[in-house]
């Protein structure tokens, strides 16, 4: 019985290390709490015609938010390069929002490389859409502006 419990604990531990190889345990996130944007705030900004222009990039498996630009999963080198090419001509103070929505942050392989790139390129108004569960639960099912 003790061996079985030990085996299960080892499996859980290994899964936590392999679930997101981009992040090491205890390593700080590349974003701050102030850089998190709630779904309700982004939806309101998209729906309000007077809002300052937001540039929204999907760095996950498929763009679901109306007006967002699909970059593909940012854990793939070619998609991260594609994002970089899109960012190069933008002013460093551009209002940029990235999102993935495939899963909760702790398991997501896409948001950390993308947000780290924004930091490396010195974007001062970069934000991350705070999807606690996934894009379906936190955006689509709430009726927020989605791709038809």
N, C-alpha and C positions, 0 to 999 in steps of 0.2 A: 504494500500500500504506500509506504514512504517513497519507494522508487518511482511509482506511478505519479505521485504528487510532484516529486523532484523533476521528473521528465516533463510534466505539463508546465511547470514554472520555467524550465529551460526553454521550452518551445515558445512560450509567451515572450520571454526576454529576447530570444532570437528574432521573433516576428517584429518586436518593437524596433530593433536595430535595422532590419531589412525593409520595413514598411516605407521608410523614407530615407534612402541613403544620403540625401543631400544635407540632412541635419543630424548633428551629433547631440547626444543627451547633454543637457546643460548649456548648450550653445544658445546665445540670444537670437531672437528673431531679427531679420533685417528691417523690420518696420517697428514703429512705436505705436502706443495706444492712440495717440493723436492722429496717426495716419490711417486708422481704421474708419471706414465710412459705412454707416448702416444702410441696409437695403431701402428703408423708407426714405432716407435722405437722398439717395441716388435717384430713386423713382420720382420724388418731388422735383428734383433738379431737371430730370429728363422731361417731365410733363410741364414745366414752367417755361414759357417761351423767352422770358427775360433773363434766364440764368446764363451766366458766363459759360462760354463754350467748354465743354468737357470732352476729353479724348479718352474713350473707353476701349480697352483692349481685353479680349478674351484670351487667356493664356492656357486654357484647358482644352477639352476634347470637342467643343463646339459652341459657337456664339449663340446665346439665348436672349441677351438683353438688346432691346431695340437701339440701333445706332452704334453698337459695338463692332470693333474690327477683330476678326478671327485670325489669331496668330498660330493656332495649333498648340498642342501640349508643350510647354516651355522646358520640360525636362529633356526634350529632344534637341540636340545641338542646332540642327538646321532651323527649327522654329524659334529658338532663342536668337539666332542670327537674323532671322526675318524680323523679329521684334526690334532688334538693334537698328536695322536699316530704316524702319518706320520712325524710330526715335531721333535719329541723327539730325534731320532737318528742323526738329521742333525746338522752340525756345526753352531754355532751362527752367523758366517759371510757368510752363504750360500746365494746365490742370489735367493731370493724368490719373485715370482710375484703371486698375487691373483687377481681374477676377478669374477664377477657375470654376469652382462649384461642383467639381467631381466628388468631393468628399470633405469632411471636416479638415481644418488646417493641419492638425497634427499628422495626418496621413497624406496630405497633398504633395505630390512630387513637383508641381508646377509653379506654385506661387513664390517660393523662395528664390529659385534662379531668376525669375522675372523681376522680382522686387530688388534683388541684389544688383541686377543690371541697371535699374533705375537709379539706385544709389551710386554705383560706379560712374554713371554718366552725369551725376550731380544734378538731378532733377529736384527742384525745391518744393514742388506741389504734388508729389506723387502720393497716391492713396490706394489702399487695398479694400475692396468690397468685403465687408465682414459677413460672410455666409457661414453661419454656425454649423449647419448640417450639410446642405447641398443646394444647388441652383433650383431644383424642383420645389423643395420644401420652403426655402427662404425667399424665393423670388416668384417663380411661375405660379405656384398655388395661391399666392397672395394677390394675384392679378396685376402685378407690376408690369411696366412696358416691356413686352417680349417680342421677339422676332415672330412674324406670323407663320 
